[in-house]
């Protein structure tokens, strides 16, 4: 997994920050990225108490979280419409521009991306499903983008005889 690190330096940063920074550096240097070690593995590796290791792991999880798409940040900033309407509008835009195809990310991932509750996201998905843009499947099959709402015209070339 990860080699035993040198003892952290004693400076003005907290021990948690030093450990999190060291682990972040180690995890992001390897391609493909390694999974974040468990709190117990972090505690053993850095010889720190388990609660500190749990805090370090949460810090790393936050640092390694992918940045939200540009549209997602703008959705919550505009308060003219309800949040679910803003999320629905952005999802609709992403579907129509081809940014979202096939199976959507999980509802939990989308709710985190848009920084809204699951209920808010589900309301937006229901709206798009009633409009025919999404097809919600029960169970673990997820939510899928429906076919294009309007067929794309095809241009046929005349055949030469």
C-alpha positions in Angstrom: 0.0 0.0 0.0 1.9 3.1 1.2 5.4 3.0 2.6 5.9 4.2 6.2 6.3 8.0 6.0 9.0 10.0 7.7 7.9 11.6 11.0 6.0 14.8 10.4 7.9 18.1 11.0 7.1 20.2 14.0 6.0 23.5 12.7 3.0 25.9 13.0 0.5 23.6 11.2 -1.6 21.1 13.1 -0.7 17.5 13.1 -3.9 16.6 11.3 -3.1 19.0 8.5 0.4 17.6 8.1 -0.8 14.1 8.0 -3.7 14.9 5.5 -1.3 16.9 3.3 1.3 14.1 3.3 -1.4 11.4 2.5 -2.9 13.7 -0.2 0.5 14.1 -1.8 1.1 10.4 -1.7 -2.3 9.4 -3.1 -2.3 11.9 -5.9 1.3 11.1 -7.1 0.2 7.6 -8.1 -1.7 7.1 -11.3 -4.3 5.6 -11.1 -5.1 7.1 -7.8 -5.1 4.8 -4.8 -8.1 4.5 -2.5 -8.0 6.4 0.7 -6.8 4.1 3.5 -9.1 3.2 6.3 -8.9 5.3 9.5 -7.2 2.3 11.2 -4.6 2.0 8.5 -3.9 5.8 8.8 -3.7 5.6 12.6 -1.1 2.7 12.4 0.8 4.3 9.5 1.2 7.7 11.2 1.1 6.5 14.8 -1.8 8.8 15.6 -5.0 8.2 17.6 -8.0 6.7 15.8 -10.2 9.9 16.2 -7.4 11.9 14.6 -7.1 9.4 11.8 -10.9 9.6 11.2 -10.7 13.3 10.9 -7.7 13.0 8.5 -9.7 10.6 6.3 -12.7 13.0 6.2 -10.3 15.8 5.3 -8.8 13.7 2.5 -12.3 12.7 1.2 -13.2 16.4 0.9 -9.9 17.3 -0.8 -10.2 14.5 -3.3 -13.8 15.2 -4.1 -14.2 16.2 -7.8 -15.0 19.8 -8.4 -18.7 20.4 -9.3 -19.4 21.3 -12.9 -19.8 24.9 -13.7 -23.5 24.7 -14.0 -23.9 23.1 -10.6 -22.3 26.0 -8.8 -24.5 28.6 -10.6 -27.7 26.7 -9.8 -27.6 27.3 -6.1 -26.4 30.9 -6.5 -29.5 32.0 -8.3 -32.5 32.2 -5.9 -35.1 33.4 -8.4 -36.5 29.9 -8.8 -36.9 27.1 -6.4 -33.7 24.9 -6.1 -35.4 21.9 -7.6 -36.4 24.0 -10.7 -32.9 25.2 -11.0 -31.5 21.7 -10.8 -34.1 20.5 -13.4 -33.2 23.3 -15.8 -29.4 22.6 -15.5 -30.0 18.8 -16.0 -32.2 19.5 -18.9 -29.5 21.7 -20.5 -26.8 19.1 -19.9 -29.1 16.4 -21.5 -29.9 18.5 -24.5 -26.3 19.5 -25.1 -25.1 15.9 -24.8 -23.2 16.3 -21.6 -25.4 13.7 -19.9 -26.1 10.5 -21.8 -27.2 7.0 -20.9 -27.3 6.3 -17.2 -27.1 9.2 -14.8 -24.8 9.3 -11.8 -26.4 8.1 -8.6 -28.9 10.4 -6.9 -26.5 10.8 -4.0 -23.7 11.9 -6.3 -25.9 14.4 -8.1 -27.3 15.8 -4.8 -23.7 16.3 -3.6 -22.7 17.9 -7.0 -25.6 20.3 -6.9 -25.3 20.8 -3.1 -29.0 20.0 -2.5 -31.0 17.4 -0.6 -32.0 14.1 -2.1 -35.7 15.2 -1.9 -34.9 18.4 -4.0 -33.0 16.3 -6.5 -35.7 13.7 -6.8 -38.3 16.4 -7.4 -36.2 17.7 -10.3 -35.8 14.2 -11.7 -39.6 13.6 -11.4 -40.2 16.8 -13.4 -37.8 15.7 -16.2 -39.3 12.2 -16.2 -42.8 13.7 -16.7 -41.4 15.7 -19.6 -40.0 12.5 -21.1 -36.3 13.4 -20.8 -35.5 10.8 -18.2 -36.6 7.3 -17.5 -36.5 6.3 -13.9 -36.1 2.6 -13.3 -36.9 0.9 -10.0 -34.2 -0.7 -7.9 -30.6 -0.5 -8.6 -31.0 0.1 -12.4 -30.9 3.9 -11.9 -32.2 6.8 -14.0 -31.5 6.9 -17.7 -31.6 9.7 -20.3 -34.4 9.0 -22.7 -33.9 9.1 -26.4 -33.6 12.5 -28.0 -37.0 14.3 -27.7 -36.9 15.4 -31.3 -35.4 13.1 -33.9 -32.2 14.6 -35.4 -32.7 15.1 -39.2 -30.4 13.0 -41.3 -29.1 14.2 -44.6 -28.9 11.5 -47.3 -26.5 11.9 -50.1 -27.8 11.1 -53.6 -26.3 8.0 -55.0 -24.6 8.2 -58.4 -25.6 5.5 -60.9 
